Amino acid sequence: MGITDRAFGQEQVQKAKEAYDYAVEQLEIGMRQEHYNDIEYSQAQAGVEEALIELEKVANLANAENKDEFYRLRRQLTQLQHQMIITPH
């Protein structure tokens, strides 16, 4: 990955981590308050989906070490995404 690609990749990782943190927060709120945060919950789900798409794009440009980091982050996001789908909110 070139310097520009590396910066872009790190930016996508940061955005994905922020989407993950926001989604976890909304999942926890949703579990406590049920239907009171539907809009935020949906936004968090959309953020997770967008992060997954962007990480997939940069993973194709990454070296082996970075691919591993992207893979782990994508796996965390996918697990969270599934948890958000099956959890009543």
Stockholm file with secondary structure:
# STOCKHOLM 1.0

chainA/1-89         MGITDRAFGQEQVQKAKEAYDYAVEQLEIGMRQEHYNDIEYSQAQAGVEEALIELEKVANLANAENKDEFYRLRRQLTQLQHQMIITPH
#=GR chainA/1-89 SS CCHHHHHHHHHHHHHHHHHHHHHHHHHHHHHHHGGGGHHHHHHHHHHHHHHHHHHHHHHTTCCHHHHHHHHHHHHHHHHHHHHHHHSCC
#=GC SS_cons        CCHHHHHHHHHHHHHHHHHHHHHHHHHHHHHHHGGGGHHHHHHHHHHHHHHHHHHHHHHTTCCHHHHHHHHHHHHHHHHHHHHHHHSCC
//
